[in-house]
Amino acid sequence: MELFWLAISTIAIGVFGCVAWFWGSNWILDKIYPPRGDRAGDNIRRANQIRPWLFLGPAIVFLTMYLVYPVLDSLWRSLFNSDGAQFVGADNYLWLLGDDKFQESMLNNMLWLLVVPALSTLFGLLAAQLTDRIKWGNIGKSLIFMPMAISFVGAGVIWKFIYEYRAAGETQIGLLNWIVTQFGGEPQIWLTLPGWNNFFLMIVLVWIQTGFAMVILSAALRGIPEETIEAAILDGASPLQVFFKIKVPQIMGTIAVVWTTITIVVLKVFDIVFVMTNGQWGTQVLANLMYDWMFRGTPDYGRGSAIAIVLMILVTPIMVWNIWNARKEVR
């Protein structure tokens, strides 16, 4: 209950704080440069030059405090030993190259990158197209988008119950094992199956991100000029040809933005793995490995920070390209 009221108070303070800053800063600025009198023109010009910074200022301060400083601090810590007492240079990064768990994490992250963005974008595109063609499409969109409202931890708990295992002969409370036993199969401990368990984890993120992809791509599909579709139909194009040769090429920029956005989410995936397997049975990923080194057992801030920097290096180019592509689409 305390957490609930803490969350409510945080939201209230944040919202009313923003309103108070908006109103108060404008009031003070208008007092300093009043938009009336003999110098009204100069005052309005100067106020308009300052006003944008009143709103950018807090954002820049908070980004510096919670983004820029932690990055620089992590980079600095990665050059020291476990307790930060001894400078070790690049030793932590060299250690990463030979660490089996780091190699496992990199391979798993690459596997996630190949599977999750592709399936999420594909299913989202199909859902966007199909729900626009049926009467109850809006209800379908709501149901597909609903997982986006669930936290990754909540989704992990839900799917952990779906994969839940009970010994043969006992009542299966896990949906998947119940279905298997109804068809005469043997229940499995799905999350410990080598190789396959990674895909069972990926399903959770695909389930969540499909709704995001659907909403963005649905808007893009609706923005396609009707003239091009009508012209293709008049030329005898089939529905599949219209979709793949007319619609999809016109929204390729949006598809790329959706793909890369999901890619960034995948690179930082932590909650699902932490809740469902905690990186065991060959499912370790970079973010969870970083957490293990920094907060489990005897903390090693040097190695944990080195993993964090590697993760940032992997995410940054994709993020930069995504922003550049989005700006190009706007132009």
JOQUIVEN-V345434 format. One record per residue. N is the residue number from 0. RES is the residue in one small letter. SS is DSSP state (alpha for helix, beta for strand, coil for the rest). PHI is phi in degrees with one decimal (none if undefined). NEAR is the number of other C-alpha atoms within 8 Angstrom. Layout:
N & RES & SS & PHI & NEAR
N & RES & SS & PHI & NEAR
This chain:
0 & m & coil & none & 4
1 & e & alpha & -62.3 & 5
2 & l & alpha & -63.8 & 6
3 & f & alpha & -61.3 & 7
4 & w & alpha & -68.8 & 8
5 & l & alpha & -64.3 & 8
6 & a & alpha & -65.0 & 8
7 & i & alpha & -61.9 & 8
8 & s & alpha & -66.4 & 8
9 & t & alpha & -63.3 & 8
10 & i & alpha & -62.6 & 8
11 & a & alpha & -62.4 & 8
12 & i & alpha & -63.4 & 8
13 & g & alpha & -63.4 & 8
14 & v & alpha & -65.8 & 8
15 & f & alpha & -68.9 & 8
16 & g & alpha & -64.0 & 8
17 & c & alpha & -64.9 & 8
18 & v & alpha & -63.2 & 8
19 & a & alpha & -63.4 & 8
20 & w & alpha & -64.2 & 8
21 & f & alpha & -58.7 & 9
22 & w & alpha & -71.6 & 8
23 & g & alpha & -66.1 & 8
24 & s & alpha & -65.2 & 9
25 & n & alpha & -66.8 & 9
26 & w & alpha & -63.8 & 8
27 & i & alpha & -64.9 & 8
28 & l & alpha & -63.9 & 11
29 & d & alpha & -69.0 & 10
30 & k & alpha & -71.9 & 7
31 & i & alpha & -73.4 & 6
32 & y & coil & -120.8 & 11
33 & p & coil & -65.0 & 11
34 & p & coil & -81.1 & 10
35 & r & coil & -155.1 & 6
36 & g & coil & 93.0 & 6
37 & d & coil & -68.9 & 4
38 & r & coil & -104.3 & 8
39 & a & alpha & -58.0 & 11
40 & g & alpha & -61.5 & 7
41 & d & alpha & -64.6 & 7
42 & n & alpha & -62.8 & 11
43 & i & alpha & -63.3 & 11
44 & r & alpha & -62.7 & 8
45 & r & alpha & -67.3 & 9
46 & a & alpha & -62.3 & 11
47 & n & alpha & -67.8 & 8
48 & q & alpha & -74.2 & 8
49 & i & alpha & -85.8 & 8
50 & r & alpha & -53.7 & 10
51 & p & alpha & -58.0 & 8
52 & w & alpha & -73.3 & 8
53 & l & alpha & -63.4 & 9
54 & f & alpha & -94.9 & 9
55 & l & alpha & -74.2 & 8
56 & g & alpha & -54.0 & 8
57 & p & alpha & -59.4 & 8
58 & a & alpha & -62.9 & 8
59 & i & alpha & -64.5 & 8
60 & v & alpha & -61.7 & 8
61 & f & alpha & -68.2 & 9
62 & l & alpha & -63.9 & 9
63 & t & alpha & -65.2 & 9
64 & m & alpha & -69.0 & 9
65 & y & alpha & -106.7 & 8
66 & l & alpha & -129.3 & 9
67 & v & alpha & -66.6 & 9
68 & y & alpha & -60.6 & 9
69 & p & alpha & -59.3 & 9
70 & v & alpha & -64.2 & 9
71 & l & alpha & -64.4 & 8
72 & d & alpha & -66.1 & 8
73 & s & alpha & -64.5 & 12
74 & l & alpha & -61.2 & 11
75 & w & alpha & -66.4 & 8
76 & r & alpha & -64.5 & 13
77 & s & coil & -67.1 & 15
78 & l & coil & -95.8 & 14
79 & f & beta & -120.5 & 15
80 & n & coil & -77.5 & 16
81 & s & coil & -58.6 & 10
82 & d & coil & -102.9 & 10
83 & g & coil & 76.2 & 10
84 & a & coil & -89.5 & 7
85 & q & coil & -128.7 & 7
86 & f & beta & -75.7 & 8
87 & v & coil & -121.8 & 9
88 & g & coil & 64.4 & 7
89 & a & coil & -91.8 & 7
90 & d & alpha & -58.4 & 8
91 & n & alpha & -64.5 & 15
92 & y & alpha & -72.8 & 9
93 & l & alpha & -66.6 & 8
94 & w & alpha & -61.9 & 8
95 & l & alpha & -57.2 & 10
96 & l & alpha & -62.0 & 8
97 & g & alpha & -104.3 & 8
98 & d & coil & -85.0 & 8
99 & d & alpha & -63.8 & 6
100 & k & alpha & -67.1 & 8
101 & f & alpha & -66.7 & 12
102 & q & alpha & -64.1 & 11
103 & e & alpha & -61.1 & 12
104 & s & alpha & -63.8 & 13
105 & m & alpha & -64.4 & 10
106 & l & alpha & -64.5 & 8
107 & n & alpha & -65.7 & 12
108 & n & alpha & -62.6 & 12
109 & m & alpha & -64.3 & 8
110 & l & alpha & -64.2 & 8
111 & w & alpha & -59.1 & 10
112 & l & alpha & -65.3 & 11
113 & l & alpha & -74.1 & 8
114 & v & alpha & -95.3 & 9
115 & v & alpha & -66.1 & 15
116 & p & alpha & -60.7 & 14
117 & a & alpha & -64.9 & 9
118 & l & alpha & -69.8 & 9
119 & s & alpha & -62.2 & 14
120 & t & alpha & -67.1 & 14
121 & l & alpha & -62.2 & 8
122 & f & alpha & -64.8 & 10
123 & g & alpha & -64.1 & 15
124 & l & alpha & -66.1 & 12
125 & l & alpha & -64.0 & 9
126 & a & alpha & -64.0 & 10
127 & a & alpha & -62.5 & 14
128 & q & alpha & -69.9 & 10
129 & l & alpha & -73.2 & 9
130 & t & alpha & -69.8 & 12
131 & d & coil & -78.0 & 8
132 & r & coil & -109.3 & 7
133 & i & coil & -122.7 & 7
134 & k & coil & -65.6 & 5
135 & w & coil & -95.0 & 7
136 & g & alpha & -59.4 & 11
137 & n & alpha & -65.4 & 8
138 & i & alpha & -66.0 & 7
139 & g & alpha & -60.9 & 9
140 & k & alpha & -62.4 & 14
141 & s & alpha & -61.4 & 8
142 & l & alpha & -67.0 & 8
143 & i & alpha & -70.4 & 9
144 & f & alpha & -79.3 & 14
145 & m & alpha & -53.1 & 9
146 & p & alpha & -57.5 & 11
147 & m & alpha & -63.7 & 10
148 & a & alpha & -82.0 & 6
149 & i & coil & -97.7 & 8
150 & s & coil & -66.6 & 7
151 & f & alpha & -61.1 & 8
152 & v & alpha & -65.3 & 9
153 & g & alpha & -61.0 & 8
154 & a & alpha & -63.4 & 12
155 & g & alpha & -62.2 & 14
156 & v & alpha & -64.4 & 10
157 & i & alpha & -58.5 & 8
158 & w & alpha & -74.4 & 9
159 & k & alpha & -65.5 & 9
160 & f & alpha & -68.4 & 10
161 & i & alpha & -63.1 & 10
162 & y & coil & -89.8 & 13
163 & e & coil & -55.0 & 14
164 & y & coil & -116.5 & 12
165 & r & coil & -129.7 & 10
166 & a & coil & -58.5 & 6
167 & a & coil & -57.1 & 6
168 & g & coil & 97.8 & 4
169 & e & coil & -89.3 & 6
170 & t & coil & -70.2 & 5
171 & q & coil & -85.1 & 10
172 & i & coil & -90.5 & 11
173 & g & coil & -82.0 & 12
174 & l & alpha & -58.7 & 11
175 & l & alpha & -65.0 & 9
176 & n & alpha & -67.5 & 15
177 & w & alpha & -63.6 & 11
178 & i & alpha & -64.0 & 8
179 & v & alpha & -60.7 & 11
180 & t & alpha & -69.5 & 10
181 & q & alpha & -65.8 & 7
182 & f & coil & -98.8 & 6
183 & g & coil & 88.2 & 6
184 & g & coil & -85.9 & 7
185 & e & coil & -97.5 & 8
186 & p & coil & -63.6 & 12
187 & q & coil & -123.7 & 6
188 & i & coil & -88.1 & 9
189 & w & alpha & -58.1 & 11
190 & l & alpha & -77.5 & 13
191 & t & alpha & -111.5 & 7
192 & l & coil & -72.5 & 9
193 & p & coil & -56.5 & 7
194 & g & coil & 82.4 & 7
195 & w & alpha & -68.3 & 9
196 & n & alpha & -62.1 & 12
197 & n & alpha & -61.8 & 11
198 & f & alpha & -69.5 & 8
199 & f & alpha & -65.6 & 10
200 & l & alpha & -72.6 & 12
201 & m & alpha & -62.7 & 11
202 & i & alpha & -55.5 & 9
203 & v & alpha & -63.1 & 12
204 & l & alpha & -71.2 & 10
205 & v & alpha & -62.0 & 12
206 & w & alpha & -57.9 & 10
207 & i & alpha & -76.3 & 11
208 & q & alpha & -79.5 & 11
209 & t & alpha & -59.9 & 14
210 & g & alpha & -62.6 & 15
211 & f & alpha & -61.2 & 11
212 & a & alpha & -61.5 & 13
213 & m & alpha & -60.7 & 17
214 & v & alpha & -62.7 & 12
215 & i & alpha & -66.1 & 10
216 & l & alpha & -72.2 & 14
217 & s & alpha & -63.2 & 12
218 & a & alpha & -63.5 & 8
219 & a & alpha & -66.4 & 10
220 & l & alpha & -63.7 & 11
221 & r & alpha & -69.1 & 6
222 & g & coil & -85.0 & 6
223 & i & coil & -70.2 & 10
224 & p & coil & -59.1 & 6
225 & e & alpha & -62.2 & 6
226 & e & alpha & -60.5 & 6
227 & t & alpha & -68.1 & 9
228 & i & alpha & -69.6 & 11
229 & e & alpha & -63.6 & 8
230 & a & alpha & -64.0 & 8
231 & a & alpha & -65.2 & 11
232 & i & alpha & -65.4 & 10
233 & l & alpha & -64.4 & 7
234 & d & coil & -82.0 & 6
235 & g & coil & 93.1 & 6
236 & a & coil & -72.1 & 10
237 & s & coil & -78.4 & 7
238 & p & alpha & -54.9 & 6
239 & l & alpha & -66.1 & 7
240 & q & alpha & -66.3 & 9
241 & v & alpha & -60.5 & 13
242 & f & alpha & -68.1 & 9
243 & f & alpha & -82.2 & 9
244 & k & alpha & -105.1 & 8
245 & i & alpha & -111.8 & 12
246 & k & alpha & -75.3 & 12
247 & v & alpha & -58.0 & 9
248 & p & alpha & -58.9 & 8
249 & q & alpha & -77.7 & 8
250 & i & coil & -115.8 & 12
251 & m & alpha & -60.3 & 8
252 & g & alpha & -62.9 & 9
253 & t & alpha & -67.1 & 10
254 & i & alpha & -59.7 & 10
255 & a & alpha & -64.4 & 8
256 & v & alpha & -65.5 & 11
257 & v & alpha & -61.8 & 11
258 & w & alpha & -58.1 & 11
259 & t & alpha & -70.2 & 12
260 & t & alpha & -62.5 & 10
261 & i & alpha & -66.5 & 12
262 & t & alpha & -60.4 & 12
263 & i & alpha & -63.1 & 11
264 & v & alpha & -60.0 & 8
265 & v & alpha & -64.3 & 12
266 & l & alpha & -61.6 & 12
267 & k & coil & -97.5 & 9
268 & v & coil & -59.1 & 10
269 & f & coil & -142.4 & 9
270 & d & alpha & -56.1 & 9
271 & i & alpha & -62.9 & 14
272 & v & alpha & -66.3 & 16
273 & f & alpha & -60.8 & 10
274 & v & alpha & -73.7 & 10
275 & m & alpha & -91.8 & 11
276 & t & coil & -133.3 & 10
277 & n & coil & 57.4 & 10
278 & g & coil & 79.0 & 12
279 & q & coil & -82.4 & 7
280 & w & coil & 57.6 & 10
281 & g & coil & 77.9 & 9
282 & t & coil & -112.3 & 14
283 & q & coil & -64.2 & 15
284 & v & coil & -129.1 & 15
285 & l & alpha & -60.0 & 14
286 & a & alpha & -64.2 & 12
287 & n & alpha & -70.7 & 13
288 & l & alpha & -64.1 & 15
289 & m & alpha & -59.4 & 13
290 & y & alpha & -61.0 & 10
291 & d & alpha & -59.7 & 9
292 & w & alpha & -72.8 & 13
293 & m & alpha & -89.6 & 12
294 & f & alpha & -129.9 & 8
295 & r & coil & -110.1 & 8
296 & g & coil & 60.6 & 5
297 & t & coil & -87.4 & 5
298 & p & coil & -60.7 & 10
299 & d & coil & -122.5 & 11
300 & y & alpha & -68.5 & 14
301 & g & alpha & -65.0 & 15
302 & r & alpha & -69.7 & 15
303 & g & alpha & -61.2 & 15
304 & s & alpha & -67.9 & 14
305 & a & alpha & -62.3 & 15
306 & i & alpha & -64.6 & 13
307 & a & alpha & -62.4 & 11
308 & i & alpha & -67.2 & 12
309 & v & alpha & -60.1 & 8
310 & l & alpha & -61.4 & 12
311 & m & alpha & -65.0 & 8
312 & i & alpha & -63.4 & 8
313 & l & alpha & -71.1 & 9
314 & v & alpha & -79.8 & 10
315 & t & alpha & -56.6 & 8
316 & p & alpha & -59.1 & 8
317 & i & alpha & -66.9 & 11
318 & m & alpha & -65.2 & 11
319 & v & alpha & -62.8 & 8
320 & w & alpha & -63.0 & 8
321 & n & alpha & -62.4 & 11
322 & i & alpha & -64.7 & 8
323 & w & alpha & -62.3 & 8
324 & n & alpha & -68.0 & 10
325 & a & alpha & -63.2 & 9
326 & r & alpha & -66.0 & 8
327 & k & alpha & -63.5 & 7
328 & e & alpha & -64.1 & 7
329 & v & alpha & -65.3 & 5
330 & r & coil & -66.9 & 4
